Amino acid sequence: MEELILKLYDVGCIEFGKFTLKSRVVSPIYIDFKAVVSYPDIVSSIVSLFNDRLKELNISFKRVCGVPYGGIVFTSLLSQSTSKPMLIVRKEAKRYGMKRLIEGSFNEGETVLLVEDIISTGKSILEFGEKLVRQRLKIRDILVICDRRLHHFNSLNDLNIHSL
């Protein structure tokens, strides 16, 4: 894990200073994993760690879905390595064609593993998770690279958040 953190720092995914986060909280650390898409070795390391964590946790799920946009690149590879079908949740339903909000096939009542890069407030997880729940899918577990919640968020109490 230490080697991965140092690589993330080297490629600019972790920075130190004074940063105002999306939540308006001021933090001495800024973390942005989206740049890893240009570093396949780092992406592979993260997916490998996710797979190890899933084996350790022994959780059950039928589908895997990444929270846009941070979780999608990892979800695609995680879907391949676990042989679990992937879903994509749109930020908003298409206004043409089939007008889908969720891409991919699924059955009502199936359990979906949500994947996110970082959790600060949990707002994105709740927003996109709700879209899956409205389609009668179940979410019990969320896999994240970094859990940097600074406060306790009661709205996430029913979810099992597992971080690297």
C-alpha positions as CSV (number, residue, x, y, z in Angstrom):
1,M,0.0,0.0,0.0
2,E,2.8,2.4,0.8
3,E,4.3,1.9,-2.7
4,L,0.9,2.8,-4.2
5,I,0.6,5.9,-2.1
6,L,4.0,7.1,-3.2
7,K,3.2,6.4,-6.9
8,L,-0.1,8.4,-6.4
9,Y,1.9,11.3,-4.9
10,D,4.5,11.1,-7.7
11,V,1.9,11.5,-10.4
12,G,0.1,14.4,-8.7
13,C,-3.0,12.5,-7.3
14,I,-2.1,13.6,-3.8
15,E,-1.0,17.1,-3.0
16,F,-0.3,19.0,0.2
17,G,-1.2,22.6,0.9
18,K,-4.4,24.4,1.7
19,F,-7.4,23.3,-0.4
20,T,-11.1,24.0,-0.3
21,L,-13.0,20.8,-1.2
22,K,-16.3,20.5,-3.0
23,S,-17.9,20.3,0.4
24,R,-16.4,23.7,1.3
25,V,-14.2,22.0,4.0
26,V,-10.7,23.3,4.0
27,S,-8.1,20.5,3.9
28,P,-4.3,20.3,4.1
29,I,-4.5,17.3,1.6
30,Y,-6.0,17.2,-1.9
31,I,-6.7,13.8,-3.4
32,D,-7.8,13.3,-7.0
33,F,-7.6,9.9,-8.5
34,K,-8.9,10.7,-11.9
35,A,-5.4,11.3,-13.3
36,V,-4.6,7.6,-12.8
37,V,-6.4,6.8,-16.1
38,S,-3.1,7.7,-17.7
39,Y,-1.1,5.2,-15.6
40,P,-2.2,1.7,-16.3
41,D,0.2,0.2,-13.7
42,I,-1.4,2.3,-11.0
43,V,-4.9,1.4,-12.1
44,S,-3.9,-2.3,-12.1
45,S,-2.5,-2.0,-8.6
46,I,-5.7,-0.4,-7.3
47,V,-7.9,-3.1,-9.0
48,S,-5.7,-5.8,-7.6
49,L,-6.1,-4.3,-4.1
50,F,-9.8,-4.1,-4.6
51,N,-9.9,-7.8,-5.6
52,D,-7.9,-8.7,-2.5
53,R,-10.2,-6.7,-0.3
54,L,-13.3,-8.4,-1.9
55,K,-11.8,-11.8,-1.2
56,E,-11.0,-10.8,2.4
57,L,-14.6,-9.4,2.9
58,N,-16.3,-12.3,1.2
59,I,-19.3,-10.1,0.3
60,S,-22.0,-11.2,-2.1
61,F,-23.1,-9.1,-5.1
62,K,-24.6,-9.7,-8.6
63,R,-23.5,-6.5,-10.4
64,V,-20.9,-3.9,-10.0
65,C,-21.4,-0.2,-10.7
66,G,-19.0,2.8,-10.5
67,V,-20.0,6.1,-9.2
68,P,-19.4,8.6,-12.1
69,Y,-16.7,9.5,-12.9
70,G,-14.1,8.4,-10.3
71,G,-15.3,4.8,-9.9
72,I,-16.0,3.9,-13.5
73,V,-12.5,3.1,-14.7
74,F,-11.9,0.7,-11.8
75,T,-15.4,-0.8,-12.1
76,S,-14.8,-1.8,-15.7
77,L,-11.7,-3.8,-14.8
78,L,-13.2,-5.1,-11.6
79,S,-16.1,-6.4,-13.6
80,Q,-13.7,-8.3,-15.8
81,S,-11.7,-9.7,-12.9
82,T,-14.7,-10.8,-10.8
83,S,-16.8,-11.9,-13.8
84,K,-19.6,-9.8,-12.4
85,P,-21.7,-7.7,-14.9
86,M,-21.2,-4.0,-14.9
87,L,-23.8,-1.3,-14.8
88,I,-23.4,2.4,-15.6
89,V,-25.6,5.0,-14.0
90,R,-26.0,8.2,-15.9
91,K,-26.0,11.6,-14.3
92,E,-29.4,12.1,-16.0
93,A,-31.6,9.9,-18.2
94,K,-31.1,10.2,-21.9
95,R,-33.7,12.4,-23.5
96,Y,-33.8,10.3,-26.7
97,G,-33.9,6.7,-27.7
98,M,-34.7,4.4,-24.8
99,K,-34.2,7.3,-22.3
100,R,-32.3,5.0,-19.9
101,L,-30.9,6.1,-16.6
102,I,-29.0,2.9,-16.1
103,E,-27.1,1.1,-18.8
104,G,-26.6,-2.7,-18.7
105,S,-29.0,-5.5,-17.9
106,F,-30.2,-6.3,-14.4
107,N,-33.0,-8.0,-12.5
108,E,-35.1,-6.4,-9.8
109,G,-33.8,-7.2,-6.3
110,E,-30.2,-7.9,-7.4
111,T,-27.4,-6.6,-5.1
112,V,-25.0,-4.1,-6.6
113,L,-21.5,-3.3,-5.3
114,L,-20.9,0.4,-5.7
115,V,-17.3,1.5,-6.5
116,E,-16.0,5.0,-5.8
117,D,-12.6,6.5,-5.8
118,I,-12.9,8.8,-2.8
119,I,-15.5,9.5,-0.2
120,S,-15.6,12.9,1.6
121,T,-19.2,13.6,2.4
122,G,-20.9,10.6,0.7
123,K,-23.1,12.9,-1.4
124,S,-22.2,11.2,-4.7
125,I,-22.7,7.7,-3.3
126,L,-26.1,8.7,-2.0
127,E,-27.1,10.4,-5.2
128,F,-26.2,7.6,-7.6
129,G,-27.1,4.8,-5.1
130,E,-30.6,6.3,-4.9
131,K,-30.9,5.9,-8.7
132,L,-30.2,2.2,-8.4
133,V,-32.5,1.8,-5.5
134,R,-35.3,3.4,-7.5
135,Q,-34.9,0.6,-10.0
136,R,-35.4,-1.8,-7.2
137,L,-31.7,-2.8,-6.9
138,K,-30.0,-3.3,-3.5
139,I,-26.9,-1.7,-2.3
140,R,-25.2,-3.0,0.8
141,D,-21.5,-2.5,0.2
142,I,-19.4,0.3,-1.2
143,L,-15.7,-0.2,-2.2
144,V,-13.6,3.0,-2.2
145,I,-9.9,3.7,-2.6
146,C,-9.9,6.4,0.1
147,D,-12.4,7.2,2.8
148,R,-11.6,10.7,4.0
149,R,-14.8,11.5,5.8
150,L,-14.1,14.2,8.3
151,H,-17.4,13.9,10.1
152,H,-19.9,11.2,10.9
153,F,-22.7,11.1,8.2
154,N,-25.8,9.4,9.5
155,S,-27.1,9.0,5.9
156,L,-24.5,6.4,5.2
157,N,-25.2,4.3,8.3
158,D,-27.0,1.6,6.4
159,L,-24.1,1.0,4.0
160,N,-20.9,-1.0,4.5
161,I,-18.1,1.2,3.3
162,H,-14.9,-0.7,2.7
163,S,-11.7,1.3,1.8
164,L,-8.2,0.4,0.8
